[in-house]
Amino acid sequence: MHIPLPNGDVLIPDAEFLELAGGVTARTGNGWDHQGCPHVLIGNRKYRPRNEGLTWLASRIRRRNPRRAAMAASAT
């Protein structure tokens, strides 16, 4: 069951969100709750806002610093 929100987003069941996020486990999703991923409990079921949740997830991506030119040249 999807619940539309006034801001245009939609609440989707937690299992569906976890599938959208790459098929991760419920344990990973519970860890995201503690890290600040938006969710709400309605009728003892967990729902997540689809767009806001995916935006939060994308903001968690970290990239390594690029290798220094001297180190990269000596590695080859």
TIRO-2110 file (N, C-alpha, C; in Angstrom, 1 decimal):
// TIRO-2110
0.8, -1.2, 0.0, N, 1, A
0.0, 0.0, 0.0, CA, 1, A
0.9, 1.2, 0.0, C, 1, A
0.7, 2.1, -0.9, N, 2, A
1.4, 3.4, -1.0, CA, 2, A
0.6, 4.5, -0.5, C, 2, A
1.2, 5.4, 0.3, N, 3, A
0.5, 6.5, 0.9, CA, 3, A
1.1, 7.8, 0.3, C, 3, A
0.3, 8.5, -0.5, N, 4, A
0.8, 9.8, -1.1, CA, 4, A
1.0, 10.9, 0.0, C, 4, A
2.0, 11.7, -0.2, N, 5, A
2.3, 12.8, 0.8, CA, 5, A
2.0, 14.1, 0.1, C, 5, A
1.7, 15.2, 0.8, N, 6, A
1.4, 16.5, 0.2, CA, 6, A
2.5, 17.1, -0.6, C, 6, A
3.8, 16.7, -0.3, N, 7, A
4.9, 17.3, -1.0, CA, 7, A
5.2, 16.5, -2.3, C, 7, A
4.4, 15.6, -2.7, N, 8, A
4.6, 14.9, -3.9, CA, 8, A
5.3, 13.5, -3.8, C, 8, A
5.9, 13.3, -2.6, N, 9, A
6.6, 12.0, -2.4, CA, 9, A
5.5, 11.0, -2.0, C, 9, A
5.9, 9.8, -1.8, N, 10, A
5.0, 8.7, -1.5, CA, 10, A
5.7, 7.8, -0.5, C, 10, A
4.9, 7.4, 0.6, N, 11, A
5.4, 6.4, 1.5, CA, 11, A
5.2, 5.0, 1.0, C, 11, A
6.3, 4.2, 1.0, N, 12, A
6.2, 2.9, 0.5, CA, 12, A
6.6, 2.0, 1.7, C, 12, A
6.1, 0.7, 1.7, N, 13, A
6.5, -0.2, 2.8, CA, 13, A
8.1, -0.4, 2.8, C, 13, A
8.6, -0.7, 4.0, N, 14, A
10.0, -0.8, 4.2, CA, 14, A
10.6, -1.9, 3.2, C, 14, A
9.9, -3.0, 3.1, N, 15, A
10.5, -4.1, 2.3, CA, 15, A
10.6, -3.7, 0.8, C, 15, A
9.7, -2.9, 0.3, N, 16, A
9.7, -2.4, -1.0, CA, 16, A
10.9, -1.4, -1.2, C, 16, A
11.1, -0.5, -0.2, N, 17, A
12.2, 0.4, -0.2, CA, 17, A
13.5, -0.3, -0.2, C, 17, A
13.7, -1.3, 0.6, N, 18, A
14.9, -2.1, 0.7, CA, 18, A
15.2, -2.8, -0.7, C, 18, A
14.2, -3.2, -1.4, N, 19, A
14.3, -3.8, -2.7, CA, 19, A
14.8, -2.7, -3.7, C, 19, A
14.3, -1.5, -3.6, N, 20, A
14.7, -0.4, -4.5, CA, 20, A
16.2, -0.1, -4.2, C, 20, A
16.6, -0.2, -3.0, N, 21, A
17.9, 0.2, -2.5, CA, 21, A
19.0, -0.9, -2.9, C, 21, A
18.6, -1.8, -3.7, N, 22, A
19.6, -2.8, -4.1, CA, 22, A
19.3, -4.2, -3.5, C, 22, A
18.2, -4.4, -2.9, N, 23, A
17.9, -5.7, -2.4, CA, 23, A
18.6, -6.0, -1.1, C, 23, A
18.9, -4.9, -0.3, N, 24, A
19.6, -5.1, 1.0, CA, 24, A
18.7, -5.8, 2.0, C, 24, A
19.3, -6.3, 3.1, N, 25, A
18.5, -7.0, 4.1, CA, 25, A
17.8, -6.0, 5.1, C, 25, A
16.9, -6.6, 5.9, N, 26, A
16.2, -5.8, 6.9, CA, 26, A
17.2, -5.3, 7.9, C, 26, A
18.2, -6.1, 8.2, N, 27, A
19.2, -5.7, 9.2, CA, 27, A
20.0, -4.4, 8.7, C, 27, A
20.3, -4.3, 7.4, N, 28, A
20.9, -3.1, 6.9, CA, 28, A
20.0, -2.0, 7.0, C, 28, A
18.7, -2.2, 6.7, N, 29, A
17.7, -1.1, 6.8, CA, 29, A
17.6, -0.6, 8.2, C, 29, A
17.6, -1.5, 9.2, N, 30, A
17.6, -1.1, 10.6, CA, 30, A
18.8, -0.2, 11.0, C, 30, A
19.9, -0.6, 10.4, N, 31, A
21.1, 0.2, 10.7, CA, 31, A
21.0, 1.6, 10.1, C, 31, A
20.3, 1.7, 8.9, N, 32, A
20.1, 3.0, 8.3, CA, 32, A
19.2, 3.9, 9.2, C, 32, A
18.3, 3.3, 9.9, N, 33, A
17.4, 4.0, 10.8, CA, 33, A
18.2, 4.7, 11.9, C, 33, A
19.2, 4.1, 12.4, N, 34, A
20.0, 4.7, 13.5, CA, 34, A
20.9, 5.7, 12.9, C, 34, A
21.2, 5.7, 11.6, N, 35, A
22.1, 6.6, 10.9, CA, 35, A
21.3, 7.8, 10.4, C, 35, A
20.0, 7.8, 10.5, N, 36, A
19.1, 8.9, 10.1, CA, 36, A
18.3, 8.8, 8.9, C, 36, A
18.2, 7.6, 8.3, N, 37, A
17.3, 7.4, 7.2, CA, 37, A
15.8, 7.7, 7.6, C, 37, A
15.1, 8.5, 6.8, N, 38, A
13.7, 8.8, 7.2, CA, 38, A
12.8, 7.6, 7.1, C, 38, A
12.0, 7.5, 8.2, N, 39, A
11.0, 6.4, 8.2, CA, 39, A
9.9, 6.8, 9.2, C, 39, A
8.8, 6.1, 9.1, N, 40, A
7.6, 6.4, 10.0, CA, 40, A
6.9, 5.0, 10.2, C, 40, A
6.4, 4.9, 11.4, N, 41, A
5.7, 3.7, 11.8, CA, 41, A
4.2, 4.0, 11.8, C, 41, A
3.4, 3.3, 10.9, N, 42, A
2.0, 3.5, 10.9, CA, 42, A
1.3, 2.2, 11.0, C, 42, A
0.5, 2.1, 12.1, N, 43, A
-0.1, 0.8, 12.3, CA, 43, A
0.8, -0.3, 12.5, C, 43, A
1.9, 0.0, 13.2, N, 44, A
3.0, -1.0, 13.5, CA, 44, A
3.7, -1.5, 12.3, C, 44, A
3.6, -0.8, 11.2, N, 45, A
4.3, -1.2, 9.9, CA, 45, A
5.2, 0.0, 9.6, C, 45, A
6.5, -0.3, 9.1, N, 46, A
7.4, 0.7, 8.8, CA, 46, A
7.3, 1.1, 7.3, C, 46, A
7.2, 2.5, 7.1, N, 47, A
7.1, 3.0, 5.8, CA, 47, A
8.3, 4.0, 5.6, C, 47, A
8.7, 4.2, 4.4, N, 48, A
9.8, 5.1, 4.1, CA, 48, A
9.3, 6.0, 2.9, C, 48, A
9.7, 7.3, 2.9, N, 49, A
9.4, 8.1, 1.8, CA, 49, A
10.3, 7.8, 0.7, C, 49, A
9.8, 7.4, -0.5, N, 50, A
10.6, 6.9, -1.6, CA, 50, A
11.7, 7.9, -2.0, C, 50, A
11.3, 9.1, -2.5, N, 51, A
12.3, 10.0, -3.0, CA, 51, A
13.2, 10.5, -1.9, C, 51, A
12.7, 10.9, -0.8, N, 52, A
13.5, 11.4, 0.3, CA, 52, A
14.5, 10.4, 0.8, C, 52, A
14.0, 9.1, 0.9, N, 53, A
14.9, 8.0, 1.4, CA, 53, A
16.0, 7.7, 0.4, C, 53, A
15.7, 7.7, -0.9, N, 54, A
16.8, 7.5, -1.9, CA, 54, A
17.7, 8.6, -2.0, C, 54, A
17.3, 9.9, -1.8, N, 55, A
18.2, 11.0, -1.7, CA, 55, A
19.1, 10.9, -0.5, C, 55, A
18.5, 10.5, 0.6, N, 56, A
19.4, 10.3, 1.8, CA, 56, A
20.4, 9.2, 1.5, C, 56, A
20.0, 8.2, 0.9, N, 57, A
20.9, 7.1, 0.6, CA, 57, A
22.1, 7.5, -0.3, C, 57, A
21.7, 8.3, -1.3, N, 58, A
22.7, 8.8, -2.3, CA, 58, A
23.7, 9.8, -1.6, C, 58, A
23.2, 10.5, -0.6, N, 59, A
24.1, 11.4, 0.1, CA, 59, A
25.1, 10.7, 1.0, C, 59, A
24.9, 9.4, 1.3, N, 60, A
25.8, 8.7, 2.1, CA, 60, A
27.0, 8.1, 1.3, C, 60, A
27.0, 8.2, 0.0, N, 61, A
28.0, 7.7, -0.9, CA, 61, A
29.3, 8.6, -0.7, C, 61, A
30.4, 7.9, -0.4, N, 62, A
31.7, 8.6, -0.2, CA, 62, A
32.6, 8.1, -1.3, C, 62, A
33.4, 9.0, -1.8, N, 63, A
34.4, 8.7, -2.9, CA, 63, A
35.8, 8.9, -2.3, C, 63, A
36.7, 8.0, -2.7, N, 64, A
38.0, 8.2, -2.2, CA, 64, A
38.7, 9.4, -2.8, C, 64, A
39.6, 10.0, -2.1, N, 65, A
40.4, 11.1, -2.7, CA, 65, A
41.2, 10.5, -3.9, C, 65, A
41.4, 11.3, -4.9, N, 66, A
42.1, 10.9, -6.1, CA, 66, A
43.6, 10.7, -5.7, C, 66, A
44.3, 9.8, -6.3, N, 67, A
45.7, 9.5, -6.0, CA, 67, A
46.5, 10.7, -6.5, C, 67, A
47.6, 11.0, -5.8, N, 68, A
48.4, 12.1, -6.3, CA, 68, A
49.1, 11.7, -7.6, C, 68, A
49.4, 12.7, -8.4, N, 69, A
49.9, 12.4, -9.7, CA, 69, A
51.3, 11.7, -9.6, C, 69, A
52.1, 12.0, -8.7, N, 70, A
53.4, 11.4, -8.5, CA, 70, A
53.3, 9.9, -8.1, C, 70, A
52.3, 9.6, -7.3, N, 71, A
52.1, 8.3, -6.8, CA, 71, A
51.5, 7.4, -8.0, C, 71, A
50.6, 8.0, -8.7, N, 72, A
50.0, 7.3, -9.9, CA, 72, A
51.0, 7.0, -11.0, C, 72, A
51.9, 7.9, -11.2, N, 73, A
53.0, 7.7, -12.2, CA, 73, A
54.0, 6.7, -11.8, C, 73, A
54.3, 6.6, -10.5, N, 74, A
55.3, 5.6, -10.1, CA, 74, A
54.6, 4.2, -10.0, C, 74, A
53.4, 4.1, -9.9, N, 75, A
52.7, 2.8, -9.8, CA, 75, A
52.6, 2.1, -11.1, C, 75, A
52.8, 2.8, -12.2, N, 76, A
52.8, 2.1, -13.5, CA, 76, A
54.1, 1.7, -14.0, C, 76, A
END
